[in-house]
């Protein structure tokens, strides 16, 4: 195998596939990049068993030749070292070749590296699922779904199914839910004739890595479901993830639909006030702040008291929509995460009492809600 390739385009491909290189694994081959040169171009594959990413770089991009092939072939190249070498090389064109079966030579300018590779037969046989009935979603829409939900997934795996986001499609409606039992994020999107009904749970980590590949365009991507796997086809990038086993808990009855107290506040004032209050609360595990809604004064007081550090009081002007006075305690970090997922306009906060879950939402977006369970304090 011997090729010459544009270094910057190769780095772009490596930035995609690097997300699926494991930090450690009992299979040495998975620490590498499956590097396959065919007559059509270059295929790169990485996998950590949970996520598999495959990219294809053709011989020409925008009518410009970016790969020159002297001979085809394949090899497994040590992933971590290969990526770092390509980053640090000084030049636009890189020559990559193999000799004596398992050695890789990398040349660029005055630099030359030799790495020990592995035969591709040692790489696990990973089938990328595809069929004739994909789901079509816009990149921007999928990226928004991930941004507004994935932070609410559980980080402790005592209930593994809660470490993922539940995607349910039925009756022309896609519902995406994430919860760690202390908060919940929900995004509902009307989609006509999307697919036959499905109910799957995609690992939060997979979605975070997928989001790094997605841009904000309205281009469509194809989504394939089969064999406890989901595959996202993004141009010449194939991103496949395992699905989580287990039944996702029913959350419909957990989310209130009527409220006794509702207020409206400016997004930036609210976020900045909670952000400042969190400075005092930051050394507490739950970052507790207390809210005091004062309807007669049209304001909300946000307070935090940490005896070893000090205390803070922030005042936010609000518009009372309904209800009376309320005192409630909650996690400042949960509030900040929820606000980051809301479009930066006016925020509606809805309550039913000091020990009932409350909701944050964008005044102009009924498709997204952020639910937070209050904290009991003495």
LUMKE-356097 format. One record per residue (C-alpha): residue number from 0; residue in one letter; x negated, z negated, y. Coordinates in Angstrom, 3 decimals. Last residue first. Layout:
REM LUMKE-356097
[r NUM; "a"; [X; Z; Y]]
...
END
This chain:
REM LUMKE-356097
[r 377; "x"; [34.410; -57.084; 22.059]]
[r 376; "x"; [33.941; -53.362; 21.621]]
[r 375; "x"; [35.742; -50.862; 19.383]]
[r 374; "x"; [34.416; -47.348; 19.856]]
[r 373; "x"; [36.710; -44.442; 20.629]]
[r 372; "x"; [37.134; -41.447; 18.271]]
[r 371; "x"; [36.375; -38.150; 20.018]]
[r 370; "x"; [38.261; -34.844; 19.826]]
[r 369; "x"; [37.004; -31.595; 21.374]]
[r 368; "x"; [39.588; -28.847; 21.678]]
[r 367; "x"; [39.266; -25.072; 21.893]]
[r 366; "x"; [41.908; -22.322; 21.863]]
[r 365; "x"; [43.917; -23.624; 24.843]]
[r 364; "x"; [41.297; -22.482; 27.332]]
[r 363; "x"; [42.151; -22.625; 31.028]]
[r 362; "x"; [42.088; -26.385; 31.603]]
[r 361; "x"; [39.089; -26.675; 29.291]]
[r 360; "x"; [39.549; -29.366; 26.713]]
[r 359; "x"; [38.720; -32.993; 25.996]]
[r 358; "x"; [40.721; -35.046; 23.524]]
[r 357; "x"; [41.230; -38.719; 22.699]]
[r 356; "x"; [41.298; -40.573; 19.396]]
[r 355; "x"; [43.342; -43.798; 19.501]]
[r 354; "x"; [41.924; -47.279; 20.093]]
[r 353; "x"; [42.240; -47.573; 23.887]]
[r 352; "x"; [45.549; -45.750; 24.172]]
[r 351; "x"; [47.074; -42.303; 23.787]]
[r 350; "x"; [44.582; -40.247; 25.794]]
[r 349; "x"; [44.091; -36.697; 27.130]]
[r 348; "x"; [41.092; -35.505; 29.159]]
[r 347; "x"; [41.518; -32.124; 30.889]]
[r 346; "x"; [38.356; -30.508; 32.228]]
[r 345; "x"; [38.209; -28.108; 35.179]]
[r 344; "x"; [35.662; -25.305; 35.076]]
[r 343; "x"; [32.413; -24.952; 33.121]]
[r 342; "x"; [33.630; -23.639; 29.797]]
[r 341; "x"; [33.641; -26.413; 27.214]]
[r 340; "x"; [31.038; -26.750; 24.470]]
[r 339; "x"; [28.601; -28.585; 26.741]]
[r 338; "x"; [31.424; -30.992; 27.579]]
[r 337; "x"; [31.840; -31.978; 23.935]]
[r 336; "x"; [28.131; -32.666; 23.515]]
[r 335; "x"; [28.151; -34.780; 26.693]]
[r 334; "x"; [31.154; -36.800; 25.530]]
[r 333; "x"; [29.627; -37.400; 22.098]]
[r 332; "x"; [26.383; -38.487; 23.767]]
[r 331; "x"; [28.239; -40.956; 25.992]]
[r 330; "x"; [29.768; -42.590; 22.919]]
[r 329; "x"; [33.114; -44.247; 23.600]]
[r 328; "x"; [34.838; -47.225; 25.173]]
[r 327; "x"; [38.375; -47.279; 26.620]]
[r 326; "x"; [40.178; -48.904; 29.529]]
[r 325; "x"; [43.405; -47.271; 30.702]]
[r 324; "x"; [45.677; -47.372; 33.747]]
[r 323; "x"; [48.808; -45.248; 33.878]]
[r 322; "x"; [50.301; -42.050; 32.542]]
[r 321; "x"; [50.496; -38.401; 33.590]]
[r 320; "x"; [48.565; -35.638; 35.338]]
[r 319; "x"; [46.333; -37.880; 37.412]]
[r 318; "x"; [43.769; -35.839; 39.333]]
[r 317; "x"; [40.321; -37.320; 39.062]]
[r 316; "x"; [37.497; -38.470; 41.341]]
[r 315; "x"; [34.536; -39.721; 39.334]]
[r 314; "x"; [32.819; -43.062; 39.991]]
[r 313; "x"; [29.659; -44.070; 38.151]]
[r 312; "x"; [28.679; -47.660; 37.435]]
[r 311; "x"; [25.315; -48.584; 35.950]]
[r 310; "x"; [23.727; -51.564; 34.244]]
[r 309; "x"; [20.316; -53.005; 33.466]]
[r 308; "x"; [17.509; -52.636; 30.964]]
[r 307; "x"; [17.469; -55.522; 28.465]]
[r 306; "x"; [21.092; -56.377; 29.249]]
[r 305; "x"; [22.402; -52.853; 28.502]]
[r 304; "x"; [25.560; -52.282; 30.503]]
[r 303; "x"; [27.225; -48.915; 30.906]]
[r 302; "x"; [30.064; -48.003; 33.233]]
[r 301; "x"; [32.157; -44.919; 33.943]]
[r 300; "x"; [34.880; -45.505; 36.533]]
[r 299; "x"; [37.696; -42.982; 36.735]]
[r 298; "x"; [39.456; -42.145; 39.974]]
[r 297; "x"; [42.836; -41.314; 41.457]]
[r 296; "x"; [43.056; -44.665; 43.252]]
[r 295; "x"; [46.476; -45.691; 41.938]]
[r 294; "x"; [45.707; -44.022; 38.590]]
[r 293; "x"; [42.615; -46.142; 37.826]]
[r 292; "x"; [41.058; -44.918; 34.568]]
[r 291; "x"; [38.327; -47.252; 33.321]]
[r 290; "x"; [35.827; -45.681; 30.938]]
[r 289; "x"; [33.195; -47.654; 29.067]]
[r 288; "x"; [29.881; -46.270; 27.873]]
[r 287; "x"; [28.263; -46.761; 24.475]]
[r 286; "x"; [25.061; -44.887; 23.544]]
[r 285; "x"; [25.857; -45.370; 19.804]]
[r 284; "x"; [22.373; -46.565; 18.847]]
[r 283; "x"; [21.744; -48.317; 22.142]]
[r 282; "x"; [18.541; -47.320; 23.888]]
[r 281; "x"; [20.287; -44.489; 25.752]]
[r 280; "x"; [23.000; -46.634; 27.402]]
[r 279; "x"; [21.204; -46.915; 30.735]]
[r 278; "x"; [20.333; -43.214; 30.892]]
[r 277; "x"; [23.722; -42.334; 29.395]]
[r 276; "x"; [25.363; -43.304; 32.693]]
[r 275; "x"; [23.455; -40.503; 34.440]]
[r 274; "x"; [24.600; -37.878; 31.951]]
[r 273; "x"; [28.154; -39.219; 32.021]]
[r 272; "x"; [28.262; -38.818; 35.818]]
[r 271; "x"; [26.610; -35.384; 35.698]]
[r 270; "x"; [29.113; -34.095; 33.139]]
[r 269; "x"; [32.164; -35.341; 35.026]]
[r 268; "x"; [31.032; -34.049; 38.415]]
[r 267; "x"; [30.123; -30.677; 36.875]]
[r 266; "x"; [33.429; -30.251; 35.021]]
[r 265; "x"; [35.737; -31.266; 37.866]]
[r 264; "x"; [38.381; -33.654; 36.590]]
[r 263; "x"; [41.920; -33.566; 35.242]]
[r 262; "x"; [43.662; -36.622; 33.796]]
[r 261; "x"; [46.153; -37.226; 31.011]]
[r 260; "x"; [47.759; -40.427; 29.718]]
[r 259; "x"; [50.590; -40.772; 27.218]]
[r 258; "x"; [49.638; -37.858; 25.018]]
[r 257; "x"; [51.314; -35.430; 22.634]]
[r 256; "x"; [49.666; -33.122; 20.086]]
[r 255; "x"; [47.383; -35.596; 18.354]]
[r 254; "x"; [44.665; -34.297; 15.991]]
[r 253; "x"; [44.401; -36.320; 12.783]]
[r 252; "x"; [47.562; -34.841; 11.266]]
[r 251; "x"; [45.978; -31.377; 11.109]]
[r 250; "x"; [42.634; -32.604; 9.783]]
[r 249; "x"; [42.937; -31.720; 6.100]]
[r 248; "x"; [39.632; -32.578; 4.455]]
[r 247; "x"; [37.387; -29.689; 3.334]]
[r 246; "x"; [37.570; -29.211; -0.406]]
[r 245; "x"; [34.236; -29.150; -2.207]]
[r 244; "x"; [31.297; -26.804; -2.517]]
[r 243; "x"; [29.355; -25.618; 0.506]]
[r 242; "x"; [28.768; -21.904; 0.918]]
[r 241; "x"; [25.369; -20.287; 0.368]]
[r 240; "x"; [23.966; -18.249; 3.194]]
[r 239; "x"; [23.080; -14.586; 3.683]]
[r 238; "x"; [21.700; -12.976; 6.835]]
[r 237; "x"; [21.143; -9.202; 6.547]]
[r 236; "x"; [19.446; -7.659; 9.579]]
[r 235; "x"; [19.445; -3.892; 10.149]]
[r 234; "x"; [22.515; -4.059; 12.394]]
[r 233; "x"; [23.863; -7.574; 11.987]]
[r 232; "x"; [25.259; -7.876; 8.450]]
[r 231; "x"; [26.428; -11.452; 7.894]]
[r 230; "x"; [26.604; -12.502; 4.245]]
[r 229; "x"; [28.615; -15.395; 2.835]]
[r 228; "x"; [28.027; -16.853; -0.618]]
[r 227; "x"; [30.082; -18.722; -3.218]]
[r 226; "x"; [30.233; -15.540; -5.293]]
[r 225; "x"; [31.744; -13.339; -2.583]]
[r 224; "x"; [32.469; -13.102; 1.150]]
[r 223; "x"; [31.067; -10.340; 3.371]]
[r 222; "x"; [30.932; -10.401; 7.178]]
[r 221; "x"; [30.259; -7.216; 9.137]]
[r 220; "x"; [29.081; -7.452; 12.742]]
[r 219; "x"; [30.772; -5.927; 15.763]]
[r 218; "x"; [29.071; -5.369; 19.095]]
[r 217; "x"; [30.587; -7.378; 21.954]]
[r 216; "x"; [27.158; -8.472; 23.106]]
[r 215; "x"; [26.059; -12.073; 23.582]]
[r 214; "x"; [23.143; -11.945; 21.119]]
[r 213; "x"; [23.079; -13.259; 17.570]]
[r 212; "x"; [19.783; -14.088; 15.853]]
[r 211; "x"; [19.538; -17.680; 17.092]]
[r 210; "x"; [23.200; -18.173; 16.153]]
[r 209; "x"; [22.364; -17.450; 12.515]]
[r 208; "x"; [19.882; -20.340; 12.460]]
[r 207; "x"; [22.516; -22.741; 13.805]]
[r 206; "x"; [25.123; -21.335; 11.423]]
[r 205; "x"; [22.895; -21.872; 8.403]]
[r 204; "x"; [22.156; -25.434; 9.494]]
[r 203; "x"; [25.859; -26.180; 9.814]]
[r 202; "x"; [26.515; -25.138; 6.239]]
[r 201; "x"; [29.456; -22.697; 5.928]]
[r 200; "x"; [32.714; -24.085; 4.516]]
[r 199; "x"; [35.291; -21.579; 3.250]]
[r 198; "x"; [39.072; -21.076; 3.272]]
[r 197; "x"; [40.238; -17.466; 2.943]]
[r 196; "x"; [43.381; -15.438; 3.541]]
[r 195; "x"; [43.097; -11.631; 3.163]]
[r 194; "x"; [41.191; -10.108; 6.012]]
[r 193; "x"; [41.304; -9.604; 9.763]]
[r 192; "x"; [44.707; -7.999; 10.152]]
[r 191; "x"; [45.225; -9.538; 13.583]]
[r 190; "x"; [42.924; -12.223; 14.903]]
[r 189; "x"; [44.240; -15.149; 16.949]]
[r 188; "x"; [41.380; -17.595; 17.474]]
[r 187; "x"; [41.459; -21.359; 16.988]]
[r 186; "x"; [38.389; -23.495; 17.700]]
[r 185; "x"; [38.283; -27.165; 16.726]]
[r 184; "x"; [35.611; -29.787; 17.218]]
[r 183; "x"; [36.029; -33.256; 15.747]]
[r 182; "x"; [34.476; -36.626; 16.383]]
[r 181; "x"; [33.760; -39.804; 14.456]]
[r 180; "x"; [34.618; -38.465; 10.970]]
[r 179; "x"; [31.644; -36.029; 11.060]]
[r 178; "x"; [33.915; -33.150; 11.981]]
[r 177; "x"; [33.793; -29.361; 12.261]]
[r 176; "x"; [36.773; -26.992; 12.385]]
[r 175; "x"; [37.183; -23.225; 12.711]]
[r 174; "x"; [40.685; -21.724; 12.569]]
[r 173; "x"; [41.138; -17.956; 12.359]]
[r 172; "x"; [44.761; -16.897; 12.859]]
[r 171; "x"; [46.558; -13.763; 11.650]]
[r 170; "x"; [48.725; -15.770; 9.219]]
[r 169; "x"; [45.716; -17.231; 7.402]]
[r 168; "x"; [41.997; -17.596; 7.995]]
[r 167; "x"; [40.121; -20.817; 7.522]]
[r 166; "x"; [36.477; -21.424; 8.485]]
[r 165; "x"; [35.320; -25.029; 7.892]]
[r 164; "x"; [32.007; -25.826; 9.541]]
[r 163; "x"; [29.387; -27.563; 7.407]]
[r 162; "x"; [27.766; -30.972; 6.980]]
[r 161; "x"; [31.245; -32.381; 6.241]]
[r 160; "x"; [31.217; -30.783; 2.766]]
[r 159; "x"; [28.149; -32.849; 1.867]]
[r 158; "x"; [29.951; -36.202; 2.092]]
[r 157; "x"; [27.069; -38.689; 1.699]]
[r 156; "x"; [24.970; -35.930; 3.298]]
[r 155; "x"; [24.187; -37.559; 6.626]]
[r 154; "x"; [24.014; -35.074; 9.503]]
[r 153; "x"; [27.761; -34.545; 9.792]]
[r 152; "x"; [29.033; -31.494; 11.679]]
[r 151; "x"; [30.183; -32.006; 15.269]]
[r 150; "x"; [27.316; -29.975; 16.766]]
[r 149; "x"; [28.564; -26.889; 14.880]]
[r 148; "x"; [31.849; -26.497; 16.743]]
[r 147; "x"; [31.724; -24.946; 20.224]]
[r 146; "x"; [28.374; -23.200; 19.915]]
[r 145; "x"; [29.218; -21.773; 16.483]]
[r 144; "x"; [32.543; -20.363; 17.634]]
[r 143; "x"; [30.895; -18.919; 20.748]]
[r 142; "x"; [28.230; -17.161; 18.650]]
[r 141; "x"; [30.950; -15.712; 16.438]]
[r 140; "x"; [32.860; -14.403; 19.453]]
[r 139; "x"; [29.769; -12.926; 21.097]]
[r 138; "x"; [28.741; -11.131; 17.914]]
[r 137; "x"; [32.208; -9.613; 17.531]]
[r 136; "x"; [33.787; -10.003; 14.110]]
[r 135; "x"; [34.648; -7.531; 11.341]]
[r 134; "x"; [35.446; -8.843; 7.859]]
[r 133; "x"; [34.083; -6.688; 5.047]]
[r 132; "x"; [36.156; -4.885; 2.397]]
[r 131; "x"; [34.028; -2.325; 0.567]]
[r 130; "x"; [31.544; -4.741; -0.948]]
[r 129; "x"; [28.237; -6.422; -0.181]]
[r 128; "x"; [26.464; -9.476; -1.572]]
[r 127; "x"; [22.690; -9.616; -1.284]]
[r 126; "x"; [21.297; -10.330; -4.736]]
[r 125; "x"; [18.297; -12.627; -4.927]]
[r 124; "x"; [15.875; -12.007; -7.800]]
[r 123; "x"; [13.295; -14.731; -7.274]]
[r 122; "x"; [9.846; -13.504; -6.131]]
[r 121; "x"; [7.226; -13.566; -8.890]]
[r 120; "x"; [7.698; -9.842; -9.585]]
[r 119; "x"; [6.591; -9.279; -5.988]]
[r 118; "x"; [2.983; -9.950; -7.040]]
[r 117; "x"; [1.363; -12.623; -4.919]]
[r 116; "x"; [-0.908; -12.464; -1.878]]
[r 115; "x"; [-4.297; -13.933; -0.972]]
[r 114; "x"; [-5.099; -13.131; 2.636]]
[r 113; "x"; [-7.917; -11.091; 4.198]]
[r 112; "x"; [-8.153; -10.974; 7.971]]
[r 111; "x"; [-9.833; -8.466; 10.293]]
[r 110; "x"; [-10.130; -8.608; 14.053]]
[r 109; "x"; [-12.009; -6.090; 16.228]]
[r 108; "x"; [-8.862; -4.168; 17.154]]
[r 107; "x"; [-6.200; -5.080; 14.614]]
[r 106; "x"; [-6.769; -5.252; 10.881]]
[r 105; "x"; [-4.837; -7.185; 8.220]]
[r 104; "x"; [-6.091; -6.951; 4.625]]
[r 103; "x"; [-3.877; -8.261; 1.842]]
[r 102; "x"; [-5.204; -9.152; -1.626]]
[r 101; "x"; [-3.006; -9.186; -4.721]]
[r 100; "x"; [-3.432; -5.852; -6.498]]
[r 99; "x"; [-7.133; -5.174; -6.117]]
[r 98; "x"; [-6.449; -3.940; -2.594]]
[r 97; "x"; [-3.597; -4.203; -0.117]]
[r 96; "x"; [-3.129; -2.776; 3.356]]
[r 95; "x"; [-1.865; -3.742; 6.794]]
[r 94; "x"; [-3.053; -1.944; 9.935]]
[r 93; "x"; [-1.791; -3.345; 13.202]]
[r 92; "x"; [-1.112; -1.397; 16.403]]
[r 91; "x"; [-0.550; -2.933; 19.852]]
[r 90; "x"; [-3.612; -5.147; 20.148]]
[r 89; "x"; [-4.855; -8.718; 20.414]]
[r 88; "x"; [-3.888; -10.634; 17.288]]
[r 87; "x"; [-2.549; -14.140; 17.880]]
[r 86; "x"; [1.093; -13.624; 16.961]]
[r 85; "x"; [0.248; -11.470; 13.923]]
[r 84; "x"; [-2.058; -14.207; 12.600]]
[r 83; "x"; [0.536; -16.937; 13.087]]
[r 82; "x"; [3.158; -14.907; 11.221]]
[r 81; "x"; [0.836; -14.130; 8.310]]
[r 80; "x"; [-0.323; -17.731; 7.998]]
[r 79; "x"; [3.183; -19.174; 7.712]]
[r 78; "x"; [4.509; -16.458; 5.411]]
[r 77; "x"; [1.813; -16.060; 2.759]]
[r 76; "x"; [2.295; -12.348; 1.870]]
[r 75; "x"; [4.288; -11.296; -1.209]]
[r 74; "x"; [3.464; -7.681; -2.102]]
[r 73; "x"; [4.963; -4.215; -2.125]]
[r 72; "x"; [3.945; -0.567; -2.203]]
[r 71; "x"; [3.950; 2.704; -0.286]]
[r 70; "x"; [0.882; 4.663; 0.793]]
[r 69; "x"; [-0.375; 6.072; 4.096]]
[r 68; "x"; [2.730; 5.086; 6.034]]
[r 67; "x"; [2.772; 5.239; 9.833]]
[r 66; "x"; [5.346; 2.925; 11.365]]
[r 65; "x"; [6.583; 2.869; 14.982]]
[r 64; "x"; [7.296; 6.583; 15.505]]
[r 63; "x"; [9.382; 7.038; 18.649]]
[r 62; "x"; [12.785; 8.753; 18.491]]
[r 61; "x"; [14.516; 5.538; 19.634]]
[r 60; "x"; [12.919; 3.653; 16.734]]
[r 59; "x"; [11.182; 5.667; 14.019]]
[r 58; "x"; [9.807; 4.710; 10.603]]
[r 57; "x"; [12.684; 2.304; 10.034]]
[r 56; "x"; [12.424; -1.508; 10.241]]
[r 55; "x"; [14.660; -3.306; 7.749]]
[r 54; "x"; [15.376; -7.024; 7.737]]
[r 53; "x"; [16.368; -9.429; 4.967]]
[r 52; "x"; [17.255; -13.081; 5.451]]
[r 51; "x"; [18.193; -15.489; 2.648]]
[r 50; "x"; [19.480; -18.991; 3.384]]
[r 49; "x"; [20.125; -21.785; 0.869]]
[r 48; "x"; [17.421; -20.778; -1.650]]
[r 47; "x"; [14.712; -20.999; 1.053]]
[r 46; "x"; [14.579; -17.215; 1.366]]
[r 45; "x"; [12.500; -14.551; 3.088]]
[r 44; "x"; [12.704; -10.761; 2.951]]
[r 43; "x"; [11.001; -7.943; 4.877]]
[r 42; "x"; [11.755; -4.255; 4.293]]
[r 41; "x"; [9.588; -1.603; 5.964]]
[r 40; "x"; [10.389; 2.095; 6.311]]
[r 39; "x"; [12.176; 4.998; 4.635]]
[r 38; "x"; [9.345; 5.992; 2.259]]
[r 37; "x"; [9.174; 2.415; 1.093]]
[r 36; "x"; [6.990; -0.522; 2.144]]
[r 35; "x"; [8.111; -3.889; 0.769]]
[r 34; "x"; [6.825; -7.224; 2.088]]
[r 33; "x"; [8.434; -10.266; 0.468]]
[r 32; "x"; [7.332; -12.984; 2.854]]
[r 31; "x"; [5.795; -16.101; 1.363]]
[r 30; "x"; [6.609; -19.744; 0.854]]
[r 29; "x"; [9.296; -18.591; -1.571]]
[r 28; "x"; [6.584; -17.332; -3.953]]
[r 27; "x"; [5.209; -20.867; -4.323]]
[r 26; "x"; [8.431; -22.040; -6.050]]
[r 25; "x"; [8.571; -25.862; -6.032]]
[r 24; "x"; [9.417; -25.652; -2.319]]
[r 23; "x"; [8.067; -26.924; 0.985]]
[r 22; "x"; [8.510; -25.959; 4.626]]
[r 21; "x"; [10.939; -23.253; 3.534]]
[r 20; "x"; [10.802; -19.758; 5.121]]
[r 19; "x"; [14.383; -18.834; 6.057]]
[r 18; "x"; [14.083; -18.997; 9.864]]
[r 17; "x"; [10.891; -16.926; 9.754]]
[r 16; "x"; [13.021; -13.875; 8.906]]
[r 15; "x"; [14.249; -13.251; 12.436]]
[r 14; "x"; [11.018; -13.971; 14.327]]
[r 13; "x"; [9.164; -11.843; 11.781]]
[r 12; "x"; [11.291; -8.824; 12.680]]
[r 11; "x"; [10.482; -9.287; 16.372]]
[r 10; "x"; [6.801; -9.753; 15.564]]
[r 9; "x"; [6.807; -6.456; 13.670]]
[r 8; "x"; [8.300; -4.727; 16.705]]
[r 7; "x"; [5.542; -6.157; 18.902]]
[r 6; "x"; [2.759; -5.232; 16.464]]
[r 5; "x"; [3.719; -1.557; 16.079]]
[r 4; "x"; [2.799; -0.647; 12.512]]
[r 3; "x"; [0.051; 1.046; 10.511]]
[r 2; "x"; [0.597; 1.142; 6.772]]
[r 1; "x"; [-1.270; 0.874; 3.462]]
[r 0; "x"; [0.000; 0.000; 0.000]]
END
